[in-house]
Amino acid sequence: MDADHPRLWVSAVVERGRQRVANPVLAAVLVIGWMPVAFSVLAIDATAATPLFVVSHSLAALMVVFGPFDVWYYDQRLLPGFFDRAAEVAAPGQEKRLKALELKYQRIFANYWWVTVGPWIALVLSVFFISDDYLARQGITTPVQYWSYFGFFAYWGLFSGLGFHGGTTTVLAIREFAENVDLSIDPLHSDGLGGLSQIGHFAIRTTVILSTGALALPLSFQLATEIGVAEPVYVGVGLYILLIAGIFLYPTFKVNRRAQALRESVLDQYRAKIRELESRLNDQIEQVDSEAELRENQSLQMEIQRVRREFGDYRNVQLYPLSVGILIQLLSSLLLPVLFIVLEALLSHYL
């Protein structure tokens, strides 16, 4: 990839791994994803820690084992793929504008990740430092164990923060696309959504990636209870669920509003054309004196029927990018945090 198409450093590392292992999931785990497992092995003595802590920590570790692949996938596939697919719903002549937006948001994701990740890591590490007593009760007492668990927290904060950075990038990219790119609705598009499923695909894939953060909820609740901030954590979970929903709903709503305005403009043009054709037909019906004029009347009637069909196609097409498949993924993303809240309650009761 040339300098005009920057990529995040995580993606560059995974790409180097792919020179030896072609599969990106395996490559990401082998070059970076193994680190939280190593930190966990060094930090946690399963015989000293409670089963609840071991299970909860394992879920949180599982989330970030595949974090490097998620980042690579967003950077190398999902973000560039959005602009490729968005060309299907962009009006002719928008290629340069689309290319400029693509480069802009590739640079934002690759070069300004620290704006989101830095404060988030600081917050995560502050939780680590004020949880010393609880961690000591879980057998994390030696310097090696302590700093290994610190490494786990730092790694977890980095990749969970990159997930939020991707969510922010998605919202900004779709919003600017909706505001600055002229759209073209295809009422006969195979997706049944005028082609707008391309927007929904990008948004929903981002929310699916973010929803994996629910794996860390059981451990988060344990730490929050120990340091006396359980209620704020539950509020935070509610905000997290709203964030997942908002990353899909807000930008796609912006696209829908823009598409609705375009549809009304097109429908107005069809209405004017239908009225004009009907007026011409009414004028000619009164003076049909030859077979040629009769054929012209029939031609006008057929043209009116054609324009009315096209008018109906535009009027009836659904312009919110919410197919059944996308809806199922959205509901799954929203329900996953709730599922892990229930799981945490069950773990607390039985372990």
PASE-907195 format. One line per 2 residues: number of its first residue (from 1); their letters; for each residue x, y, z of C-alpha. Coordinates in Angstrom, 3 decimals. Example, Ala and Ser with C-alpha at 12.3 -4.5 7.8 and 13.67 -1.06 7.14 Angstrom:
<rs>
1 = AS = 12.300/-4.500/7.800 | 13.670/-1.060/7.140 $
</rs>
This chain:
<rs>
1 = MD = 0.000/0.000/0.000 | 1.485/3.378/-1.012 $
3 = AD = 1.847/6.514/1.062 | -1.481/7.845/-0.150 $
5 = HP = -3.203/4.870/1.465 | -1.920/4.800/5.057 $
7 = RL = -2.638/1.878/7.312 | -2.618/1.527/11.055 $
9 = WV = 0.555/0.091/12.574 | -1.368/-2.963/13.792 $
11 = SA = -2.339/-3.767/10.212 | 1.272/-3.396/9.102 $
13 = VV = 2.380/-5.905/11.745 | -0.361/-8.372/10.765 $
15 = ER = 0.595/-8.006/7.097 | 4.162/-8.952/7.942 $
17 = GR = 2.799/-12.023/9.680 | 0.799/-12.871/6.559 $
19 = QR = 4.046/-13.183/4.636 | 4.508/-16.451/6.513 $
21 = VA = 0.913/-17.380/7.355 | -1.606/-16.371/4.699 $
23 = NP = -4.712/-16.657/6.900 | -5.192/-13.214/8.515 $
25 = VL = -6.855/-14.574/11.678 | -4.015/-16.973/12.362 $
27 = AA = -1.391/-14.418/11.388 | -2.866/-11.819/13.749 $
29 = VL = -2.930/-14.270/16.664 | 0.620/-15.457/16.020 $
31 = VI = 2.224/-12.013/15.726 | 0.292/-10.097/18.426 $
33 = GW = -2.793/-11.925/19.649 | -0.799/-14.357/21.795 $
35 = MP = 0.283/-11.572/24.150 | -2.770/-11.452/26.475 $
37 = VA = -2.512/-15.227/26.878 | 1.162/-14.932/27.840 $
39 = FS = 0.434/-12.099/30.277 | -2.371/-14.172/31.804 $
41 = VL = -0.184/-17.251/32.266 | 2.500/-15.173/33.976 $
43 = AI = 0.072/-13.249/36.175 | -2.590/-15.703/37.315 $
45 = DA = -2.191/-18.736/39.517 | -5.393/-20.688/38.942 $
47 = TA = -4.961/-22.479/42.299 | -4.867/-19.158/44.192 $
49 = AT = -7.538/-17.250/42.273 | -11.255/-17.869/42.608 $
51 = PL = -12.970/-19.802/39.771 | -15.170/-16.745/39.120 $
53 = FV = -12.108/-14.559/38.549 | -10.435/-17.133/36.286 $
55 = VS = -13.534/-17.551/34.101 | -14.215/-13.817/33.918 $
57 = HS = -10.615/-13.020/33.092 | -10.545/-15.717/30.410 $
59 = LA = -13.566/-14.159/28.692 | -11.912/-10.729/28.744 $
61 = AL = -8.695/-12.224/27.354 | -10.593/-14.010/24.576 $
63 = MV = -11.974/-10.667/23.429 | -8.532/-9.166/22.783 $
65 = VF = -6.818/-12.304/21.467 | -8.670/-11.589/18.230 $
67 = GP = -8.409/-7.812/18.650 | -5.506/-7.462/16.176 $
69 = FD = -7.506/-9.312/13.529 | -10.535/-7.073/14.145 $
71 = VW = -8.343/-3.994/13.696 | -6.749/-5.422/10.542 $
73 = YY = -10.152/-6.349/9.137 | -11.556/-2.879/9.744 $
75 = DQ = -8.475/-1.127/8.368 | -7.868/-3.317/5.326 $
77 = RL = -11.292/-4.648/4.395 | -14.240/-2.912/6.049 $
79 = LP = -13.300/0.784/5.716 | -11.957/0.627/2.133 $
81 = GF = -14.797/-1.727/1.173 | -17.363/0.830/2.314 $
83 = FD = -16.159/3.379/-0.202 | -16.006/0.761/-2.951 $
85 = RA = -19.606/-0.268/-2.276 | -20.760/3.318/-1.718 $
87 = AE = -19.926/4.039/-5.358 | -23.047/2.024/-6.223 $
89 = VA = -25.305/4.630/-4.592 | -23.274/7.700/-5.594 $
91 = AP = -24.448/9.751/-8.552 | -22.279/9.799/-11.691 $
93 = GQ = -19.304/12.160/-11.462 | -18.707/11.619/-7.724 $
95 = EK = -15.567/9.488/-8.108 | -13.071/12.183/-7.058 $
97 = RL = -15.162/13.179/-4.068 | -15.444/9.554/-2.944 $
99 = KA = -11.702/9.019/-3.371 | -10.951/12.118/-1.288 $
101 = LE = -13.257/10.887/1.493 | -11.691/7.444/1.425 $
103 = LK = -8.167/8.836/1.809 | -9.319/11.232/4.532 $
105 = YQ = -10.819/8.520/6.717 | -8.023/6.060/6.093 $
107 = RI = -5.657/8.720/7.415 | -7.921/9.471/10.384 $
109 = FA = -8.068/5.806/11.361 | -4.352/5.167/10.772 $
111 = NY = -2.805/8.364/12.125 | -5.120/9.683/14.833 $
113 = WW = -5.924/6.514/16.753 | -4.167/7.920/19.834 $
115 = VT = -6.821/10.629/20.242 | -9.357/7.965/21.255 $
117 = VG = -7.057/5.280/22.590 | -4.864/7.471/24.837 $
119 = PW = -7.586/8.662/27.252 | -9.213/5.218/27.218 $
121 = IA = -5.976/3.448/28.216 | -5.482/6.001/31.001 $
123 = LV = -8.961/5.194/32.333 | -8.394/1.419/32.097 $
125 = LS = -5.025/1.606/33.877 | -6.502/3.775/36.630 $
127 = VF = -8.939/0.923/37.340 | -5.978/-1.464/37.499 $
129 = FI = -4.091/0.607/40.061 | -7.056/1.071/42.384 $
131 = SD = -7.825/-2.666/42.264 | -4.585/-3.692/43.994 $
133 = DY = -6.246/-5.238/47.043 | -8.657/-7.334/44.996 $
135 = LA = -5.895/-8.538/42.680 | -3.765/-9.480/45.683 $
137 = RQ = -6.650/-11.602/47.008 | -6.622/-13.381/43.642 $
139 = GI = -2.987/-14.364/44.173 | -1.430/-11.614/42.034 $
141 = TT = 1.253/-10.668/44.557 | 4.756/-11.022/43.129 $
143 = PV = 6.332/-8.271/40.958 | 6.263/-10.577/37.913 $
145 = QY = 2.573/-11.321/38.392 | 1.708/-7.699/39.121 $
147 = WS = 3.458/-6.209/36.084 | 2.308/-9.031/33.846 $
149 = YF = -1.267/-8.199/34.778 | -0.468/-4.551/34.168 $
151 = GF = 0.674/-5.590/30.678 | -2.622/-7.405/30.180 $
153 = FA = -4.594/-4.295/31.182 | -2.517/-2.088/28.874 $
155 = YW = -2.981/-4.511/25.969 | -6.711/-4.787/26.659 $
157 = GL = -7.057/-1.006/26.854 | -5.201/-0.581/23.573 $
159 = FS = -7.335/-2.923/21.509 | -10.656/-2.069/23.124 $
161 = GL = -9.786/1.584/22.539 | -9.035/0.858/18.880 $
163 = GF = -12.510/-0.649/18.664 | -14.030/2.629/19.859 $
165 = HG = -11.791/4.482/17.405 | -13.212/2.362/14.589 $
167 = GT = -16.747/3.120/15.755 | -16.045/6.855/15.739 $
169 = TT = -14.484/6.628/12.281 | -17.541/4.794/10.961 $
171 = VL = -19.960/7.425/12.249 | -17.914/10.312/10.853 $
173 = AI = -17.347/8.630/7.477 | -21.003/7.766/6.852 $
175 = RE = -22.180/11.170/8.065 | -19.832/13.031/5.726 $
177 = FA = -20.724/10.699/2.874 | -24.411/11.447/3.427 $
179 = EN = -23.853/15.200/3.603 | -21.369/15.705/0.769 $
181 = VD = -21.856/12.990/-1.846 | -24.726/13.189/-4.330 $
183 = LS = -26.755/9.982/-4.130 | -28.419/7.949/-6.841 $
185 = ID = -31.304/5.683/-5.828 | -31.844/2.499/-7.806 $
187 = PL = -35.410/1.385/-6.998 | -34.786/-1.933/-8.759 $
189 = HS = -31.580/-2.752/-6.887 | -31.383/-6.396/-5.849 $
191 = DG = -31.159/-5.484/-2.141 | -34.654/-3.987/-2.208 $
193 = LG = -33.283/-0.911/-0.423 | -32.366/1.253/-3.387 $
195 = GL = -28.737/0.133/-2.983 | -28.454/1.541/0.542 $
197 = SQ = -27.678/-1.850/2.068 | -24.047/-0.963/1.288 $
199 = IG = -24.242/1.684/4.024 | -25.958/-0.678/6.449 $
201 = HF = -23.312/-3.336/5.822 | -20.515/-1.005/6.938 $
203 = AI = -22.359/0.227/10.027 | -23.535/-3.174/11.209 $
205 = RT = -20.123/-4.811/10.792 | -18.659/-2.103/12.993 $
207 = TV = -21.287/-2.669/15.684 | -20.666/-6.433/15.581 $
209 = IL = -16.959/-5.827/16.240 | -17.774/-3.456/19.098 $
211 = ST = -20.285/-5.839/20.640 | -17.490/-8.331/21.398 $
213 = GA = -16.535/-5.940/24.196 | -19.353/-7.579/26.156 $
215 = LA = -16.913/-10.431/26.856 | -15.178/-8.153/29.357 $
217 = LP = -18.338/-7.313/31.318 | -18.093/-10.100/33.955 $
219 = LS = -14.556/-9.043/34.900 | -15.544/-5.374/34.812 $
221 = FQ = -18.413/-5.975/37.245 | -16.142/-7.829/39.639 $
223 = LA = -13.558/-5.051/39.690 | -16.262/-2.386/39.964 $
225 = TE = -17.844/-4.136/42.940 | -14.508/-4.398/44.704 $
227 = IG = -13.650/-0.723/44.261 | -17.184/0.449/45.088 $
229 = VA = -18.304/1.783/41.709 | -20.761/-0.924/40.673 $
231 = EP = -23.611/1.482/39.943 | -21.563/3.667/37.562 $
233 = VY = -20.462/0.515/35.744 | -24.077/-0.516/35.183 $
235 = VG = -24.770/2.979/33.858 | -21.716/2.588/31.668 $
237 = VG = -23.059/-0.689/30.307 | -26.305/1.051/29.418 $
239 = LY = -24.347/3.750/27.607 | -22.295/1.044/25.873 $
241 = IL = -25.484/-0.560/24.537 | -26.699/2.851/23.372 $
243 = LI = -23.324/3.428/21.725 | -23.624/0.199/19.752 $
245 = AG = -27.121/1.167/18.624 | -26.073/4.740/17.879 $
247 = IF = -23.147/3.726/15.694 | -25.636/1.996/13.423 $
249 = LY = -28.719/4.178/13.752 | -27.297/7.702/13.653 $
251 = PT = -25.252/7.574/10.425 | -27.779/5.425/8.578 $
253 = FK = -30.503/7.867/9.648 | -28.448/10.649/8.048 $
255 = VN = -28.243/8.648/4.810 | -31.956/7.925/4.958 $
257 = RR = -32.822/11.626/5.307 | -30.621/12.502/2.347 $
259 = AQ = -32.118/9.696/0.265 | -35.650/10.765/1.230 $
261 = AL = -34.946/14.298/0.023 | -33.572/12.945/-3.243 $
263 = RE = -36.611/10.705/-3.708 | -39.016/13.612/-3.186 $
265 = SV = -37.138/15.604/-5.805 | -37.296/12.716/-8.288 $
267 = LD = -40.989/12.111/-7.542 | -41.734/15.790/-8.177 $
269 = QY = -40.105/15.442/-11.584 | -42.192/12.360/-12.346 $
271 = RA = -45.372/14.120/-11.197 | -44.659/17.042/-13.496 $
273 = KI = -43.945/14.715/-16.405 | -47.137/12.693/-15.792 $
275 = RE = -49.232/15.878/-15.709 | -47.623/17.113/-18.902 $
277 = LE = -48.255/13.815/-20.720 | -51.848/13.611/-19.487 $
279 = SR = -52.471/17.178/-20.603 | -51.120/16.385/-24.055 $
281 = LN = -53.273/13.252/-24.207 | -56.428/15.153/-23.212 $
283 = DQ = -55.794/17.770/-25.893 | -55.311/15.146/-28.583 $
285 = IE = -58.256/12.945/-27.597 | -60.583/15.771/-28.568 $
287 = QV = -59.222/15.859/-32.117 | -58.449/12.323/-33.307 $
289 = DS = -59.035/12.609/-37.046 | -56.593/10.049/-38.404 $
291 = EA = -55.001/6.693/-37.710 | -51.666/8.424/-37.116 $
293 = EL = -53.160/10.578/-34.375 | -54.765/7.462/-32.838 $
295 = RE = -51.384/5.725/-32.759 | -49.846/8.826/-31.158 $
297 = NQ = -52.552/8.743/-28.479 | -51.826/5.079/-27.790 $
299 = SL = -48.124/5.893/-27.596 | -48.826/8.647/-25.080 $
301 = QM = -50.959/6.287/-22.984 | -48.134/3.720/-22.933 $
303 = EI = -45.645/6.426/-21.970 | -47.904/7.567/-19.117 $
305 = QR = -48.149/3.973/-17.861 | -44.348/3.590/-18.014 $
307 = VR = -43.736/6.834/-16.120 | -46.355/5.876/-13.529 $
309 = RE = -44.621/2.512/-12.994 | -41.304/4.254/-12.454 $
311 = FG = -43.015/6.737/-10.136 | -44.404/3.805/-8.137 $
313 = DY = -41.005/2.108/-7.999 | -39.398/5.226/-6.517 $
315 = RN = -42.278/5.887/-4.130 | -42.338/2.343/-2.738 $
317 = VQ = -38.628/1.602/-2.387 | -37.464/1.303/1.236 $
319 = LY = -34.692/3.813/1.899 | -33.598/2.770/5.376 $
321 = PL = -30.724/0.269/5.095 | -32.340/-2.272/7.412 $
323 = SV = -32.823/-5.640/5.734 | -33.824/-8.703/7.742 $
325 = GI = -30.218/-9.902/7.874 | -28.936/-6.523/9.049 $
327 = LI = -31.723/-6.280/11.634 | -30.816/-9.685/13.067 $
329 = QL = -27.163/-8.656/13.372 | -28.138/-5.373/15.031 $
331 = LS = -30.360/-7.113/17.579 | -27.619/-9.661/18.257 $
333 = SL = -25.126/-6.842/18.871 | -27.501/-5.152/21.306 $
335 = LL = -28.435/-8.349/23.128 | -24.865/-9.609/23.552 $
337 = PV = -24.046/-7.190/26.422 | -27.326/-8.134/28.104 $
339 = LF = -26.426/-11.815/27.730 | -23.106/-11.263/29.487 $
341 = IV = -24.769/-9.303/32.274 | -26.927/-12.380/32.880 $
343 = LE = -23.846/-14.603/32.570 | -22.029/-12.532/35.177 $
345 = AL = -24.949/-12.928/37.564 | -24.971/-16.694/37.037 $
347 = LS = -21.221/-16.947/37.466 | -21.400/-14.945/40.697 $
349 = HY = -24.097/-17.255/42.005 | -22.556/-20.617/41.108 $
351 = L = -18.797/-20.001/41.291 $
</rs>
